[in-house]
Amino acid sequence: MADAFDVVVVGGGHNALVSAAYLQSAGLSVVVLERCATLGGDAATEELTLPGFRHDVAASAHTVFQQNPLVREDELGLLSYGLRYQRPDPVFVLPFEDGQSIVMHRDAERTAQEIGRYDAADGAAYLRLLSDWRALAPLQGAERGRPPMDPEEFARHWRSGPLGDEGLRIRMASGIEIIRERFSHPRVRAFMAWASTLTFEAIDEAGTGLLPFALTAGRQQHSWTTPEGGSGALIDALAALIASRGGRIETNADVTRILLENGRAVGVETRDGRRLLARRAVVSGQHITEIPGSLPEGSVDEESMQYVRRWRAGLTMFVAHYALEKAPSYRILGGETSAVAMGRLSSETSLLRQLGAFRVGETTQRDPFLLAINSSLVDPQRAPEGRHTLKLISIQPYDLAQGPLHWDSVKESVAQAMLDAYLPFTTNLSRGDVLAAALESPLDLERRNKNNFRGSGHGGASDFGQYGYYRPAPRWNAYRTPVPALYLTGSTTHPGGSVSGYPGRNAALAVLQDLGIPLADVIARARAQ
Ligand SMILES: Cc1cc2nc3c(=O)[nH]c(=O)nc-3n(C[C@H](O)[C@H](O)[C@H](O)COP(=O)(O)OP(=O)(O)OC[C@H]3O[C@@H](n4cnc5c(N)ncnc54)[C@H](O)[C@@H]3O)c2cc1C
């Protein structure tokens, strides 16, 4: 006989686990099915290079996650399941080739002084940006913590704050417009452009105007929020919470079919032919493009299918993981410093050139945008004593002009170029300090996790761009899908990629609403446990 649950959750990424955590805490019986041997998807932590070196396979910073009521209000008691964060100072450093630098300190005034060394007006503008964010942040939180709004409601929402019409204009502007309006000095613009690209969205596209505010202010407030033990510690905490409340989690459980009865989702079938039935709902963390293939032919109407076909990946990344002999130290103005995060971007125009190259399928090997993360600096358990982990990320296209498979030919040379562009900014590292490497091109990212569709690591979009009004489209809107009782969560739902947990929480809220279970009851029940 098939196993039966109230809710079957497909996928064990952090968003699916967040959905499962809310639904299990509501007293429903939940099973989570993950196709890989390890839970976590892009929030897993694994020994990718050498024994004892624990690398975050993708996400490292949980800064965006700090805004989610799951953490901010600890709605479900997750923080008592061993999840602890380091909030390092400095937050990050951005050294330049000529020995100049800008450092983000935890103290915003100190960061403004760093910026003011280049241009006093830009230093003041930085503090003004942070104070404007205080007016915009509640609007953004409200937008992200609920289903996407229709265009009229969206416009009303963004006009309703203390900045009035300017709030809506900022929301719809591009990040680069905002940076150029507010800052003059090329170095300061580079600093702002680098920080605004940390969620790997193209900041020259309309609808990215909040990123210069949100990504700098978020890091000023929460620092480079680093989970102790790696991103996998969040996954472990979620799994422990679900299990302690009676939920079941299975790995090596690849869901190949979503079962329907009279057009309604009633369960799933796994690759090995097992059937697991869902009395109330199926919540899927699959990529939106994978859903139609899991359903009987013709279950999705043509309008909804068109939306799926139009789905395009966001910016894609090349990731190089290294096991290092020692921690990097960075050359900064007047000295050197270690830092959990380091950036490399010579100017905002260089970023625009790289986005242009990306769009025509060219790699960037000269003067690349780089993000370097040395998590073991603040979390020594990530590496054997005295040794360190490093992750280097650059923006590179999945769709090379020669086709994605060409990545297997150029991967090594792109990685070499990235390391060559990085090492001169350190005072103490050479190639001899690299003990081992694990390289992942955008194609490899997709091979490891099909949810990194066409190399994307932060979701993607259809129709209206990353922050469009319709994510997902009409008929896929608001976590409910064209199929009754089938819900969608994960980075292809509003508000998209990152370890934010919002798609997970929002999808759970949609299920709870349809079942008539108030969130307040779930929170009260979780707190009583
Ligand atoms: C290199 C890189 C660096 C990043 N850095 C950061 C960062 O520092 N901070 C940040 O906030 N974000 C970062 N991101 C983005 C972030 O990691 C992702 O947006 C987020 O982890 C996605 O979570 P998810 O739960 O939606 O999906 P995923 O993590 O992709 O999980 C989906 C899971 O579902 C499983 N699955 C799918 N289909 C099935 C099926 N049919 N049956 C069973 N299981 C299935 C998959 O195997 C996978 O485990 C980064 C991304 C990348 C690629």
The ligand as a Gaussian input file, in Angstrom:
#p B3LYP/6-31G(d) Opt

LIG

0 1
 C       27.461000      29.753000      -6.774000
 C       26.273000      30.309000      -6.054000
 C       26.478000      31.138000      -4.975000
 C       25.376000      31.664000      -4.285000
 N       25.613000      32.445000      -3.188000
 C       24.566000      32.882000      -2.456000
 C       24.791000      33.549000      -1.218000
 O       25.932000      33.707000      -0.759000
 N       23.697000      33.987000      -0.534000
 C       22.428000      33.775000      -0.984000
 O       21.477000      34.218000      -0.321000
 N       22.186000      33.097000      -2.124000
 C       23.226000      32.623000      -2.860000
 N       22.993000      31.895000      -3.991000
 C       21.595000      31.614000      -4.393000
 C       20.963000      30.545000      -3.504000
 O       21.914000      29.546000      -3.213000
 C       19.771000      29.885000      -4.191000
 O       18.924000      30.855000      -4.777000
 C       18.959000      29.090000      -3.161000
 O       19.799000      28.232000      -2.411000
 C       17.884000      28.281000      -3.874000
 O       17.176000      27.546000      -2.905000
 P       15.906000      26.681000      -3.308000
 O       15.494000      25.970000      -2.078000
 O       14.906000      27.543000      -3.982000
 O       16.425000      25.655000      -4.420000
 P       17.651000      24.663000      -4.466000
 O       18.647000      24.976000      -3.424000
 O       18.106000      24.636000      -5.875000
 O       17.013000      23.275000      -4.063000
 C       16.167000      22.546000      -4.905000
 C       16.274000      21.086000      -4.456000
 O       15.208000      20.337000      -5.005000
 C       15.709000      19.100000      -5.444000
 N       14.818000      18.614000      -6.494000
 C       14.459000      19.256000      -7.629000
 N       13.642000      18.491000      -8.366000
 C       13.448000      17.347000      -7.660000
 C       12.696000      16.178000      -7.899000
 N       11.985000      16.015000      -9.028000
 N       12.701000      15.185000      -6.965000
 C       13.413000      15.327000      -5.814000
 N       14.165000      16.414000      -5.561000
 C       14.183000      17.420000      -6.472000
 C       17.099000      19.426000      -5.943000
 O       17.915000      18.266000      -6.000000
 C       17.564000      20.437000      -4.909000
 O       18.180000      19.810000      -3.800000
 C       24.068000      31.350000      -4.702000
 C       23.865000      30.501000      -5.793000
 C       24.952000      29.966000      -6.467000
 C       24.732000      29.016000      -7.600000

